[in-house]
Amino acid sequence: MLETEKMFDQVWDGEDSFRGMVHEDPTSVLVATVDEKVIGSMYVHSTRQGRGNWTFFWRLVVAPAYQKQGIATALLEAAEQILRIRNLPEV
């Protein structure tokens, strides 16, 4: 998907990086599908360091044919739900 949308970066999105994210936290990669085809995705990562909580959302992408249909909103809402479960109420 990222390659198709010309957003792919080998360092951040390469197979090794992806496997590392999934290994570290399987809930870090959110995917939207239609008929088993990936139409949207995003990464979410949260960590507690020092006195603060840090959360990062990145690589939010939706295929052009599915934009303006609430897919990105649904991915963000799913990410927010994950953070609530982790007891991280603020982004």
N, C-alpha and C positions, 0 to 999 in steps of 0.2 A: 504494500500500500504506500509506504513512504517513498519507495523508488518510483512508483507510478506518478506520484504527485510531486516528484523532484525535490523531496525533503529528506532523502536518505543521506546520512553521514556515516561513513564506515566506522569511525571511532565510536560514535554514540549508539549507532543502530546496528552495528555488525553482529554476527552470530555470537561471538564470544561475550559481547556486552549484554545482548539479550538473554543468553543463558545465565549469565551472572545475576541479572536482575530477577529472573524467575527463580533461580536457586535461592537467592537471598530472601525473596518475598514473593511467593506465587501470586499474591493478590495485587502486585504492582503493575501488571499489564492488564488493561481493560480493553475488551474487543467487542465491537458491534458487528453482528452478522445478519445476513438475509439469505435464506436458502443455502446455508453453510459457506457463503462467500463473505470474506471480511470486507466491510464497508466503512469501518471507522475504528479508531484505536486511540489510546493515550496511555502514558505512563504516570504513575503516582508513586511518590516516595516520601516517607516521613521518618524522621529520626528525632531523638531527644538528645540534645547536647547542651551541656552547661545548664543554664537556667531556662533555656527555651526549647520549644518544639519547632522543628523546621519541616515544612511540607513543600514539595515541589511537584507541580503538574507540568508535564512537557510532552511534546509531540502529539498534541491533540489534532487529529486529522480525520476528515470525513470525505469520502469519494464525492466528486462533484455531482454525480447523478443523484446523490442522496442528501445533499445539503439543503438547508432550509426546511427540514422535516423533523427537527428536534433531536437528531442523533447526538450532536455535540452536547446538548443540554442533558440528555440521558446519561452520557458518559460522565459528565461533571457531577451529576446527582449521585451516580454510583460511587464515584470517588469520595464525595462528601459522606456517604453512608459508611464507607470503609473507615474513614477518619473518625466518625462518631463511635464506631465499634472499638476503635483503638483508643478511645477517650481523648481524642484530639479535636476539640470542638471548634477551633478557629483555623482558618487558612490564611 
